[in-house]
Amino acid sequence: MGRFSGFRVTIGQVGKVVTTNYPDEKRPKPARFHGRHVLNRYEDGMEKCIGCELCAGVCPAKCIYVRGADNPPDAPVSPGERYGFVYEINYLRCIHCDMCVEACPTGAITETKLFEFSFTNRADAIYTKAELLVDDDGRARRQPWELWLGGEDDQTSAWMRATSPAGQVAWEGRVGWSGELGFGVRAPELGQTAPPEPESIDDHGHDGHEHAHHGDHDHGGHH
């Protein structure tokens, strides 16, 4: 029977359903799944993008094009001095690495869980700011060539919350991001399991935990 022992796993799967009725239904995606992007807005509707172009600079695929402009004094678009006047992502080149999300200083660019695109021409694959900016409910603007079945944009900031800042365990449970239109201030991600580092005194006589508390403040307002 030794030669047949390797079939135990296979035989044990007989009768179990491992597929879904796709595309009529989808499997739930992990919270940090990388899908198509959105440009977020603050809770008062102002845009988070300040046109700094850091996302474009860090993108390894060179698929992001940003051009900033000064905010109109009588009708500002963002709380800062500048805003993203032009914002484009070429999904024929994007590799969904999420480096743009980590580089963004205001949490303006994040990703949904949607990855199903069905482009009929190359122009549709280049998303403009009008297509990327969330609507008045804070939701991604659905495009005709995308397959949305529900909550693919429920956790658009999950990756940013998990890695901000730099995924250090000392920051677990701390809010380091501003509220989002339609969702408010998201709760911190839990579950990081690295053991705490023992207290130590460095060459300057500082406690090892002082750096973890540096910058510990509420970012619930505008950046």
N, C-alpha and C positions, 0 to 999 in steps of 0.2 A: 504493500500500500504506500510505501514511501514515495514512489514516483508520482503518485496522484495527490500527495498532500498539498502541492502547490495550487491545486484547483479549489481548495476550500474557500478562499476569498471570493473567487468567481462564483461558485455555487451559492455562497451566502447572499449574493446580490440578486439572485433570481427572484423576480416578482416585485422588486423595488423600482419605483418610478423615479428616474433621475433627470428627466427632461421636463420642460414646460411648454405650454402651448404658445410658443413665440411665433409671430409678434403680437398676438392678442394679449399676452401677459408677459411680464418680465420678472426675472429673479431680482430680489433686493440687492442693491450694490453696497459695498463697504462704505463707511462714512468718508474715508479718504480717497475714494475712487476719483480718478482724473477724467473729467469729461469736458464738454465745451464751456467756454468762459462766459462770465457776465461782468458787467461794470456796475458796481454797487452805488447806492445813494444813502445819505444819512437819513435819520428818522424824520427830519423836516423836509426831505425831498432834495436837498442840495447834493450835488455830485461829489463823490469822494476823490475822483481823479484830479490831480493837480498838474498834470502834464509834465512831470519831471523826467520822463523817458527812461527811468531805471529799468522798467520791465523790458523795454526794447533793447537796452544795452546788455542785459544779462541773458537774453534769449539765445540759446545755442543754435537754434534753427533759423534765426533771423526772420521770423515770421510776423513780428509785431512792428507796426509803424505808428509812432505817436508824434504829434506836433502840439505843443502847448501855446497858449495865448493869454494875454492879460485879461483879467476879469473886468467886464463892463461895470463901471462904478454904480450906475443906476439900476442894473439888473445882474448882479453877480451869479455865476453858475455854481461855483464852489466857495467854501469859506476862506480859501487862501487868496493869494495875489494872482495866481494863475489857475487855469483849468485845462483839461484835455480837449483842445479844439478839434483835433483829428485823432481817431483811434481805430486802427484796423488790425485784424488778425487773419493771416492766410492759413486756412486749415488744410491746404494742400502740402504745407510744410511743417505745421505744428506737430510736435512729438509728445505733447501733454506731460512734460517733465515737471511742471508746476514751479519752475524757478522764478517765473514772473510773479507768482503769488507771494513767494518768500521775499522777493526784492521790494515789493510795493510798500512804501512807508505808511500808507493810509488805509490799507485793506480794500483798495478800490477794485482790484482785479482778483476774482476768485473763480472756482470752477464748479459746474453742476455735475450730475452723474449721467448726463446724456452723452452718448457717443455715436448714435445712429444718424448718419448723414446720408442723403441720397441726392447728390448734386446732379443736375442735368446740364449745367454749364459752369465754366471756371469762375465766372463772376460771382455766383452764389457762394462759392467756397471762401471768398474774401469778405469776412464780416466787417461791417462798418460800425461806427459808434451808435448809430440809430438802432442797429440790430443787437448790439451787445448791452446797451444800457437797460437796466431793469425797469419794469413798468411802474405805475403808481401804487401797486400792491407789493412791490419788491420782488416780483417774479420775473423769470427770464421771458423775453419776448419770443413766443413760439413762431417758428418759420415753417413755411409749407413743406419743406424738404426734411423736416426733423420728425422723429417718432417720439412724441411725448405721450405717456400713459398715466401721468399723475405726479408723484412727488420727487421727480429727478432733481428738482431745485430746492428741496427742503433743507439741505445741509450744504449750502454753497461755500460756507467758510470753514468747513471741518478741517481741511488740511492746514489752513492758515492758523487756526486755533491750536492745532496739535503741534505745530513746529515753531510757535512764537513764544519767546524768542529763542531760536536755534534749538528747540526741543529740550532745553535743560530741565531736569526733573525739579530743580529748585523753584521753577516757575509754575509748577502744576497747581491748578486751582486759582490762579490769579488772572484777573481780567486785564488784558493788554490790547484791547481793540475797542473800537467805537460801535455804537448801535447801528443797525441796518434797517432801512425802510421796510416795513411790513413784518419785521421779526424782533426788533429791539436789540438789546445787548445779549448776545449769545452766551450761554453758560460755558465755562471752561471745560475742556475735555479731561476726562479722568482716565485712570488705568495705567499710567506710567509706573513701572515696577522697579526701576533701578534703586538700589539701597542708598540711603543718604550718606554723603561723605563725612568722615569723622572730622570734628573740629580741629583746626590746626592754626598755628600762628606763623605768618609769613615773615619775610625779612624786615618788613616795615612795622611789625607788631600788630597787624590787623587780624581780626578774627576771620576765619575762613568763610563765615556766612554773611559777612557784610556786603560782599559783592552781589549776593543773591537778593538783598533788599534794596539795592541801588535802583532807583527808577520805579519803585513799587508804588504806583498811584493809579487812580481810576482814569481810564481813557474813555469814559462814557460819552464825553462831548466830542466836539470836532477836533481833528488833529491840526 
